[in-house]
């Protein structure tokens, strides 16, 4: 497999257009991310993922999606059953830890099995951010809860479950988005807590789950660590916090660089993110002009540092397969029935 550029792109519609096919052939993105705009039916989606892999020449091409459950679900009924927001597992954890962990693991395995059957092999989940009072609801019930213990236990369960279902997890949003009081899609959140508080709370969750093969940054300004530079473009955050303090040595992808939390044009954002230490650039909206600017600014291949991480991901993607135990849907429905009635529709 030839080297690929360290970029992940979206696309516009339900099938790969001739212009997109030509652009992707030249740009050689490492992966593609899908959204609701790309999904109409199971047959259409499977045809799209097959086409992307055939044209890329890579049968294990990373095809990503944000499928967390709850309000962040790109694949919706009837293509796949409804799954709960992660916060519901967190609520269950407060009264029955073992039940919550098993429910999160099995539910994630079933969700992943749905994705795998449609040709999707990477899920941008779980969200390991804290859920804290007085913060933006951009995270909200996407998070497991407000304490490190539940986020770590349930985060591990979801990671294990996704892999069991044949899909690679992506932990997000490094090093912690939970304290944001504004939505980084629209403006830059400023985090004012001191470094010690962050180290023992937000960062501690990621430190205990730092063996994930892929992680995604959040676009935030941590005033106590780097008051000048947004985290995705900050060497202090990426090397000092994510790599050293958290100990994450997986493939680090940016959050979507078209989000308004970042400043500068697309080319400037690409260069700043990669120079700060991101391994991979994520660009989601499928806008051809923006994608061309991203491709023009990105190198033709990943950095030397990133290559062993890319190799580990490639090896894992090549061996992924759905191993969900027989009867898992029935067991999951029994675990969830009284607090998430929709689980019965998944049986």
LUMVEX-788779 format. One line per 8 residues: their letters; for each residue x, y, z of C-alpha. Coordinates in steps of 0.1 Angstrom, whole numbers. Each point is the difference from the previous one (the first is absolute). Layout:
<rs>
a> X/Y/Z  ...
</rs>
This chain:
<rs>
xxxxxxxx> 0/0/0  14/33/-11  5/28/26  -30/21/6  -4/37/10  -7/5/37  -36/13/-6  -35/-13/4
xxxxxxxx> -27/15/-22  -37/0/-2  -21/-1/-32  -31/17/-12  -27/-25/-9  -12/-35/-1  26/-12/-25  35/10/-10
xxxxxxxx> -2/26/-28  24/0/-29  16/32/14  4/-15/34  14/-33/-14  26/19/-20  9/22/29  4/-29/24
xxxxxxxx> 21/-19/-25  24/29/-1  -2/11/37  2/-36/13  -17/6/34  7/-25/28  -37/-3/7  -35/12/-7
xxxxxxxx> -26/12/25  -38/-4/-6  -29/20/12  -38/-2/-2  1/18/-34  18/-31/-14  -25/-25/13  -34/-10/-15
xxxxxxxx> -3/-38/1  20/-30/10  6/-10/-36  11/35/-10  23/3/29  16/-34/-5  5/9/-37  16/33/10
xxxxxxxx> 25/-16/25  8/-27/-25  6/26/-28  23/21/23  21/-31/8  2/-12/-36  10/35/-13  26/4/28
xxxxxxxx> 16/-33/-6  -2/-7/37  -25/-27/11  6/12/36  -4/37/-8  -10/18/33  -36/11/-4  -10/20/30
xxxxxxxx> -33/12/15  -13/17/32  -23/-27/14  -2/5/37  -36/-7/7  -26/26/11  0/32/-20  34/-8/-17
xxxxxxxx> -10/-28/-23  5/4/-38  -15/-34/-7  -36/1/11  -30/-24/0  -10/-19/-20  37/-5/-11  10/-7/36
xxxxxxxx> -17/-1/34  0/29/23  27/-1/27  0/21/32  22/30/6  31/-10/20  -13/21/29  -27/-26/6
xxxxxxxx> 27/-27/7  15/25/24  -33/4/19  -3/-38/3  36/-2/13  -10/21/30  -23/-27/13  14/-32/-16
xxxxxxxx> 35/1/-13  3/-35/-13  -33/2/-19  10/34/-16  34/-13/-11  -15/-31/-16  -28/20/-16  25/25/-15
xxxxxxxx> 22/-28/-13  -28/-20/-16  -18/31/-13  32/13/-16  7/-34/-16  -34/-1/-15  3/36/-13  34/-9/-15
xxxxxxxx> -14/-31/-16  -26/21/-17  27/23/-13  23/-28/-11  -28/-16/-21  -2/33/-19  37/2/-7  10/25/28
xxxxxxxx> 30/-10/20  8/30/22  -23/17/25  8/33/15  -11/-11/35  1/-1/30  -2/36/12  22/-1/31
xxxxxxxx> -7/36/10  -14/8/34  -36/12/3  0/30/23  -26/25/11  0/34/-16  17/-11/-32  -10/-1/-36
xxxxxxxx> -25/-27/-9  22/-8/-31  12/-29/22  -28/-5/25  -14/-35/0  26/-11/-25  23/-3/30  -3/-28/26
xxxxxxxx> 0/22/30  17/25/23  26/-23/17  31/-17/-13  -8/-35/12  -33/-4/-20  16/16/-31  29/-24/1
xxxxxxxx> -20/-31/8  -27/7/-26  25/14/-25  19/-33/1  -32/-20/-4  -10/20/-31  35/-4/-15  0/-37/6
xxxxxxxx> -36/-3/-13  7/19/-32  30/-22/-7  -21/-31/7  -25/12/-26  28/4/-26  6/38/2  29/20/12
xxxxxxxx> -7/26/27  13/36/0  3/16/35  -10/36/1  5/29/6  36/1/12  9/13/25  -36/7/12
xxxxxxxx> -29/21/-13  -23/-3/30  7/34/15  -8/20/-32  -27/26/6  -5/7/-37  -3/-23/-30  33/-4/-19
xxxxxxxx> -19/-4/-33  -8/37/3  26/16/22  32/-7/20  -7/-13/36  24/14/26  8/-24/29  10/20/31
xxxxxxxx> 6/-29/25  35/-4/14  23/-27/-14  -1/-21/32  -38/-2/-1  1/-10/-37  26/-26/7  -20/-18/26
xxxxxxxx> -33/2/-18  -4/5/-37  35/-12/-10  -1/-29/25  -28/-18/-20  21/0/-32  31/-10/19  -17/-32/12
xxxxxxxx> -12/-8/-35  31/11/-18  5/-33/-18  -27/9/-27  14/-2/-35  -17/32/-11  -8/32/18  -16/33/-11
xxxxxxxx> 9/34/13  -25/27/12  4/36/-10  4/18/33  22/26/16  14/-11/34  10/33/16  22/-16/27
xxxxxxxx> 21/-20/-26  0/20/-32  -19/32/2  9/10/-36  -8/-31/-21  -30/-22/-6  8/-36/12  0/-16/-35
xxxxxxxx> 27/24/-11  20/1/33  32/-19/5  -4/6/38  -33/-19/-1  9/-27/-25  35/-9/12  -2/12/36
xxxxxxxx> -34/-12/9  -13/-26/-25  32/-18/-8  19/4/33  -24/6/29  -28/-22/-14  24/-24/-17  -21/-4/-31
xxxxxxxx> 21/-15/-28  -28/-8/-24  -8/17/-33  -11/36/8  -25/15/-23  -13/36/2  -37/7/5  -15/15/-31
xxxxxxxx> 22/29/-11  -29/18/-16  -14/8/34  -2/36/11  22/-5/31  30/1/-23  14/31/-17  16/5/-34
xxxxxxxx> -7/-14/-34  -1/-38/-6  36/-2/-10  12/19/31  -21/-23/22  15/-31/-16  36/12/4  -6/11/36
xxxxxxxx> -16/-33/11  27/-22/-16  28/22/13  -14/-2/35  0/-38/-1  -33/-12/-15  6/-31/-21  -32/3/-21
xxxxxxxx> -23/29/-12  -37/-4/1  -21/20/-24  -37/-9/-1  -23/23/-20  8/-14/-35  5/35/-14  22/-5/-31
xxxxxxxx> 18/34/2  8/-5/36  12/-36/-6  23/12/-28  15/25/24  5/-26/26  16/-24/-25  23/27/-13
xxxxxxxx> 13/8/35  3/-35/13  32/-21/-7  -2/-30/-24  6/-24/29  -2/-2/37  29/11/23  27/-25/10
xxxxxxxx> -14/1/36  -35/-9/-13  10/-29/-21  2/-27/27  -33/12/14  -15/-3/-35  15/-35/-4  -16/-11/33
xxxxxxxx> -34/13/-11  4/-16/-34  8/-34/16  -30/2/23  -24/10/-28  12/-29/-20  -9/-25/28  -33/16/12
xxxxxxxx> -30/-22/-1  -34/-1/17  2/-24/29  -32/10/18  -13/-30/21  -31/-17/-11  -30/13/19  16/33/8
xxxxxxxx> -29/20/-12  -24/-18/22  23/4/30  5/37/-7  -37/5/-3  -5/-16/34  27/22/15  -15/32/-15
xxxxxxxx> -37/-7/-3  -11/19/31  20/32/-7  2/0/-38  -32/-16/-14  13/4/-36  25/-28/8  -29/-24/-5
xxx> -2/11/-37  35/-12/-5  -9/-36/8
</rs>
